[in-house]
Amino acid sequence: MTRHRRLLREFCLVLVVCLSVAAPAGQAQDPPTGGKTAEKAFKYNPPSRNAPAGRVGGSTRGLPGSDLVVEVLSPSDHVGLSANDQPVLYWYLSRPVDKPLEVTLDTAELSSAAPLVETTLKKTWPAGISAVSLRDLGVRLKPDVIYRWSVAVVLDSAQRSTDVTASGLIRHVRSAPGPASADPESIARILAEKGYWYDALTALSLDIDRQPARRKQRADLLEQVGLTAPAAYDRAALGKTPSH
């Protein structure tokens, strides 16, 4: 089991507490509908949009010919929620990258103090969706504080203006205890309906390589907040999955 997969499994144990949480204040609720749950598309009900705009970036700027796109997997027009104070953060790269990647986390007000997180991850990054857990970074989010997090590919450390950067917003909202166990797909569906973007995304990402159908479900979720390039990546990867 890879370290990333182990972290996601541990995170899933935290997600189950969210299943009985009430919807965040200001969130519109859809009326009950019939039909089988397994046949329903994933439905994300965003919380109130009376808040700062969310995702920025998805930048294509950089060195000539680089054609690199970076997007954080976060809603674009509102703050994404997490019931976990150490959530997993995901981003998308349009092509492989062998440059350092800098992850930053700070309050949305961007105070003059040093950021809560400013770490450089040095490795070769594949095209597609990658992640980092705040647990790994030793950071916990405070309840009801809006944070901005960003991912920057450092193309040239001597000219940081060439960084390819994207950022999004996150807010930790405490939840009530829920059932002791549930499968990741059910967790993701309920969390998405209740407006917990980051937690729904994480639940769908659990063992995604061994559960190909979750790529389609994750693509459905991503498209609902305008993340068309990462969604297209998942659908293309699903098409390459050998049949069993």
Summary of the structure (lengths in Angstrom):
residues: 244
radius of gyration: 17.5
end to end distance: 21.5
largest distance: 58.3
contacts: 765
relative contact order: 0.23
helix: 26%
strand: 21%
